[in-house]
Amino acid sequence: MLKVSGLHTYYGAVHALKGVDIEVGKGEIVALIGANGAGKSTLLMSLCGNPRPRHGSVYLSGEDITGIATHMLVRRGLAHAPEGRRIFARMTVLENLRMGAVASDPAHFDSDLERVFTLFPRLKERREQRGGTLSGGEQQMLAIGRALMSRPQLLLLDEPSLGLAPLVVKQIFSIIEEVNREGMTVLLVEQNAYHALKLAHRGYVLVNGRITMSGSGADLLANEQIRAAYLEGGH
């Protein structure tokens, strides 16, 4: 579904991504792990065209989307739940979800909204509450729900567990697994390498803007180098 070839991205003179190659097959969960500053979030943002890659190509379902304007990518089936959630704090939960559905067929709105409320019952309870008054976990649920409202082919998730209590993290990962079982393809950037690789079908390791290792989630979990660098003894 996604093929990234030779991607180079810069922030001014800083060379952030240095020839990244990854692939994500339809129906997969693919995890991208690495240390802070490795370029994980930059890769997801580059896929969305901001910042725009200087070299390389991005194909989604066989279509070259490398030069397509960011706002048009949602209509091509790409949705991004960014690091830090970035919900509309002064809007209600329902208004945030409406914003996520702007690019999709209005005929699907009610059924899509019911699906999100089934996945996240807490959001249904809070539907008239302003996003900025939600807890961190509820805001993360809203960020994912808003992305799902666009009916994406590929869901990009950036650090969905960041700053959340362990019980909420477990809930979030359970929901990611559930939407994947329903057919959603997911590219997951996650600091918690153990949870990410346990969930993922495959994974990539990004170090200083370069992919240094790839394999199945299980193989990477068992790799001694990965365990020493990212798993702190496996957890």
C-alpha positions in Angstrom: 0.0 0.0 0.0 2.8 2.4 0.9 6.2 2.5 -0.7 8.8 5.0 0.3 12.0 5.1 -1.8 15.2 7.1 -1.2 13.5 9.8 0.9 15.7 12.8 1.8 14.2 15.5 4.0 15.9 18.7 5.2 15.1 21.3 7.8 17.1 24.2 6.3 20.7 22.8 6.2 19.9 20.0 8.6 19.7 16.6 6.7 17.0 14.9 8.8 16.2 11.9 6.6 19.0 10.3 4.6 17.6 8.0 1.9 14.8 6.2 3.8 13.2 3.1 2.2 10.2 1.5 3.8 7.1 -0.5 2.6 3.8 -1.1 4.3 1.6 -3.8 2.9 -2.2 -3.6 2.9 -3.7 -4.7 6.2 -0.3 -4.6 8.1 0.7 -2.8 11.3 4.3 -1.6 10.7 6.2 -0.1 13.6 8.9 2.5 13.3 11.2 2.7 16.4 14.3 4.7 17.2 15.7 7.1 19.7 14.5 10.7 20.2 15.7 12.8 17.3 16.2 9.8 14.9 13.7 11.3 12.4 10.6 9.2 13.1 8.1 12.1 13.3 9.9 13.8 10.4 9.2 10.7 8.3 5.5 10.7 9.0 5.3 14.5 8.4 7.2 14.1 5.1 4.7 11.5 4.0 2.1 14.2 4.5 4.1 16.8 2.5 5.2 19.0 5.4 8.1 19.2 5.3 8.3 18.3 1.6 11.0 15.8 0.8 13.8 17.2 -1.3 14.6 13.8 -3.0 12.9 10.4 -3.2 9.4 9.2 -3.8 6.2 8.2 -1.9 3.7 5.9 -3.5 0.3 5.2 -1.9 -1.7 2.3 -3.5 0.4 2.7 -6.6 0.0 6.5 -7.0 2.9 8.8 -6.7 1.9 11.3 -4.0 5.3 12.9 -3.4 4.4 16.3 -4.8 0.7 16.4 -3.9 -0.4 19.3 -1.6 -0.9 18.2 2.0 -4.6 19.1 2.1 -5.2 16.8 -0.9 -3.6 13.8 0.7 -6.6 13.1 2.9 -8.7 12.6 -0.2 -6.1 10.1 -1.4 -6.7 8.0 1.8 -3.9 9.2 4.2 -4.7 10.2 7.7 -2.3 11.4 10.4 -2.8 11.4 14.2 0.2 13.6 15.1 2.5 13.6 18.1 1.0 15.8 20.8 -2.6 15.1 19.6 -3.1 18.6 18.2 -6.9 18.5 18.6 -8.9 21.7 18.4 -9.0 22.6 22.1 -11.9 25.1 21.9 -14.1 22.8 19.8 -16.3 20.1 21.3 -15.5 16.4 20.8 -18.3 16.3 18.1 -16.9 19.3 16.3 -13.4 17.8 16.2 -14.8 14.7 14.7 -16.8 16.7 12.2 -13.5 18.4 11.2 -12.0 14.9 10.6 -14.9 14.1 8.2 -14.6 17.2 6.1 -12.9 15.3 3.2 -15.2 12.3 3.2 -18.7 11.7 1.8 -21.3 13.3 4.1 -23.6 10.2 3.5 -21.2 8.2 5.7 -21.0 10.6 8.6 -23.5 9.0 10.9 -22.2 5.5 10.5 -18.6 6.6 10.8 -19.4 8.6 13.9 -21.1 5.6 15.5 -18.1 3.5 14.7 -15.8 5.9 16.4 -18.1 6.1 19.4 -18.2 2.3 19.5 -14.4 2.2 19.6 -14.2 5.0 22.1 -17.3 5.0 24.3 -15.7 7.8 26.5 -15.9 10.1 23.5 -19.6 9.5 23.2 -20.0 10.5 26.8 -18.0 13.6 26.2 -19.4 14.5 22.8 -20.4 18.1 23.9 -17.3 18.7 26.0 -14.5 21.0 24.7 -11.5 19.1 23.6 -9.1 21.1 25.8 -10.9 19.9 28.9 -10.4 16.2 28.2 -7.8 14.1 29.9 -4.6 13.2 28.0 -5.9 9.7 27.2 -9.3 11.1 26.0 -7.5 13.6 23.8 -5.4 10.8 22.3 -8.7 8.9 21.6 -10.1 12.0 20.0 -7.0 12.4 17.8 -7.3 8.9 16.5 -11.1 9.1 16.2 -10.7 12.3 14.2 -8.3 10.6 11.8 -10.6 7.6 11.4 -13.5 9.9 10.4 -11.7 10.6 7.1 -12.1 6.9 6.1 -8.3 6.5 5.5 -6.6 3.7 3.6 -3.5 4.2 5.7 -3.5 5.5 9.3 -0.3 7.2 10.5 0.0 7.2 14.3 2.8 9.3 16.0 3.6 8.4 19.6 0.0 7.4 20.6 1.2 6.3 24.1 3.2 9.5 24.9 2.5 10.8 28.4 -0.3 8.3 29.2 -0.8 6.1 32.2 -0.1 2.3 31.6 -3.8 1.4 31.8 -4.7 4.0 29.1 -1.7 2.9 27.0 -3.1 -0.7 27.1 -6.5 0.6 25.9 -5.0 2.6 23.1 -3.0 -0.3 21.8 -6.0 -2.6 22.0 -8.0 -0.2 19.9 -5.1 0.0 17.3 -5.2 -3.8 17.1 -9.0 -3.8 16.7 -9.1 -1.3 13.8 -6.3 -3.3 12.1 -8.4 -6.5 12.5 -11.2 -4.6 10.7 -8.8 -4.0 7.8 -7.1 -0.7 8.6 -3.4 -0.4 7.6 -1.3 1.3 10.2 2.2 2.9 10.3 3.0 3.4 13.9 5.8 5.6 15.3 6.2 4.7 19.0 8.8 5.4 21.7 7.6 2.4 23.6 9.4 -0.2 21.4 8.2 -3.2 23.4 4.5 -2.4 22.9 5.0 -1.4 19.3 6.9 -4.5 18.2 4.6 -6.8 20.1 1.7 -5.4 18.2 3.3 -4.9 14.8 3.5 -7.4 11.9 6.8 -5.9 10.9 9.1 -3.1 12.1 11.9 -0.8 11.1 14.7 0.8 13.2 15.6 4.4 12.3 18.9 5.8 13.5 20.1 9.3 12.6 17.8 9.5 9.6 18.7 6.1 8.2 16.9 2.7 8.4 19.5 0.4 10.0 17.4 -2.7 10.6 14.1 -4.3 9.6 12.2 -7.5 10.2 9.1 -9.0 11.8 7.9 -7.6 15.1 8.8 -10.9 16.8 12.3 -11.0 15.3 13.1 -7.5 16.3 11.8 -8.1 19.8 14.2 -11.1 20.1 17.2 -9.2 18.6 19.8 -8.6 21.3 20.9 -5.3 19.8 17.3 -4.0 19.8 16.7 -5.3 23.4 19.8 -3.6 24.6 19.2 -0.3 22.9 15.4 0.1 23.2 13.8 -2.5 25.4 15.6 -2.2 28.7 15.8 -5.9 29.2 12.6 -6.6 27.2 10.1 -4.1 28.8 
